[in-house]
Amino acid sequence: MRYLVIVEKGPTSYGAYVPDLPGCVAAGETKDEVLSLIREAIELHLEGLKDEGQPTPPPSSTSAVVEVEAT
């Protein structure tokens, strides 16, 4: 499965979350680190849902980049 991951740069670290998996988040010092950690978080999240007998949410979020002129 391919889930959309949102990565945000903060003042001192990076954060990531998965819109289709509420509560699935990660934080790391670098972008590479946070991407590795969110991959692990997704796997654990899905495993937890399975263990609880919950369905696996299908990926449904999408993204787009919108260009605007700087003012």
C-alpha atoms as a printed R data frame, in Angstrom:
   type eleno elety resid chain resno       x      y      z
1  ATOM     1    CA   MET     A     1   0.000  0.000  0.000
2  ATOM     2    CA   ARG     A     2   1.049  3.562 -0.613
3  ATOM     3    CA   TYR     A     3  -0.074  6.145  1.943
4  ATOM     4    CA   LEU     A     4   0.334  9.888  1.596
5  ATOM     5    CA   VAL     A     5   2.759 11.177  4.234
6  ATOM     6    CA   ILE     A     6   2.869 14.866  5.114
7  ATOM     7    CA   VAL     A     7   6.328 16.055  6.185
8  ATOM     8    CA   GLU     A     8   6.689 19.407  7.928
9  ATOM     9    CA   LYS     A     9   9.926 21.169  8.799
10 ATOM    10    CA   GLY     A    10   9.947 22.788 12.213
11 ATOM    11    CA   PRO     A    11  12.521 25.118 13.747
12 ATOM    12    CA   THR     A    12  14.699 22.243 14.996
13 ATOM    13    CA   SER     A    13  13.219 19.017 13.615
14 ATOM    14    CA   TYR     A    14  10.884 17.386 11.120
15 ATOM    15    CA   GLY     A    15   7.448 15.965 11.772
16 ATOM    16    CA   ALA     A    16   5.382 13.584  9.668
17 ATOM    17    CA   TYR     A    17   1.831 12.296  9.740
18 ATOM    18    CA   VAL     A    18  -0.474 10.139  7.633
19 ATOM    19    CA   PRO     A    19  -3.898 11.715  6.921
20 ATOM    20    CA   ASP     A    20  -5.491  8.305  6.260
21 ATOM    21    CA   LEU     A    21  -4.228  6.885  9.574
22 ATOM    22    CA   PRO     A    22  -5.227  9.273 12.379
23 ATOM    23    CA   GLY     A    23  -2.703  9.221 15.198
24 ATOM    24    CA   CYS     A    24   0.097  7.846 13.041
25 ATOM    25    CA   VAL     A    25   2.905 10.384 13.532
26 ATOM    26    CA   ALA     A    26   6.687 10.593 13.774
27 ATOM    27    CA   ALA     A    27   9.361 13.195 14.502
28 ATOM    28    CA   GLY     A    28  13.049 13.224 13.678
29 ATOM    29    CA   GLU     A    29  16.067 15.473 13.372
30 ATOM    30    CA   THR     A    30  16.319 15.108  9.575
31 ATOM    31    CA   LYS     A    31  13.913 14.506  6.722
32 ATOM    32    CA   ASP     A    32  15.474 11.113  6.034
33 ATOM    33    CA   GLU     A    33  15.117 10.133  9.684
34 ATOM    34    CA   VAL     A    34  11.471 11.166  9.897
35 ATOM    35    CA   LEU     A    35  10.646  9.276  6.700
36 ATOM    36    CA   SER     A    36  12.253  6.138  8.101
37 ATOM    37    CA   LEU     A    37  10.397  6.565 11.390
38 ATOM    38    CA   ILE     A    38   7.003  7.198  9.754
39 ATOM    39    CA   ARG     A    39   7.429  4.038  7.667
40 ATOM    40    CA   GLU     A    40   7.910  2.083 10.909
41 ATOM    41    CA   ALA     A    41   4.966  3.918 12.488
42 ATOM    42    CA   ILE     A    42   2.705  2.998  9.563
43 ATOM    43    CA   GLU     A    43   3.692 -0.659  9.793
44 ATOM    44    CA   LEU     A    44   3.055 -0.715 13.558
45 ATOM    45    CA   HIS     A    45  -0.223  1.156 13.156
46 ATOM    46    CA   LEU     A    46  -1.510 -1.303 10.563
47 ATOM    47    CA   GLU     A    47  -0.328 -4.259 12.649
48 ATOM    48    CA   GLY     A    48  -2.179 -2.851 15.670
49 ATOM    49    CA   LEU     A    49  -5.380 -2.438 13.662
50 ATOM    50    CA   LYS     A    50  -5.098 -6.024 12.445
51 ATOM    51    CA   ASP     A    51  -4.491 -7.321 15.981
52 ATOM    52    CA   GLU     A    52  -7.637 -5.497 17.140
53 ATOM    53    CA   GLY     A    53  -9.689 -6.950 14.287
54 ATOM    54    CA   GLN     A    54 -10.091 -3.525 12.694
55 ATOM    55    CA   PRO     A    55 -10.088 -3.046  8.921
56 ATOM    56    CA   THR     A    56  -7.078 -1.548  7.185
57 ATOM    57    CA   PRO     A    57  -8.027  1.924  5.957
58 ATOM    58    CA   PRO     A    58  -7.434  2.165  2.234
59 ATOM    59    CA   PRO     A    59  -5.186  4.979  1.065
60 ATOM    60    CA   SER     A    60  -7.426  7.789 -0.162
61 ATOM    61    CA   SER     A    61  -5.576 11.078  0.400
62 ATOM    62    CA   THR     A    62  -3.880 12.785 -2.499
63 ATOM    63    CA   SER     A    63  -1.707 15.853 -2.872
64 ATOM    64    CA   ALA     A    64  -1.103 18.601 -5.350
65 ATOM    65    CA   VAL     A    65   1.342 21.449 -5.640
66 ATOM    66    CA   VAL     A    66  -0.187 24.797 -6.500
67 ATOM    67    CA   GLU     A    67   2.028 27.543 -7.926
68 ATOM    68    CA   VAL     A    68   1.338 31.168 -7.076
69 ATOM    69    CA   GLU     A    69   3.242 34.360 -7.688
70 ATOM    70    CA   ALA     A    70   5.120 35.730 -4.721
71 ATOM    71    CA   THR     A    71   4.042 39.194 -3.760
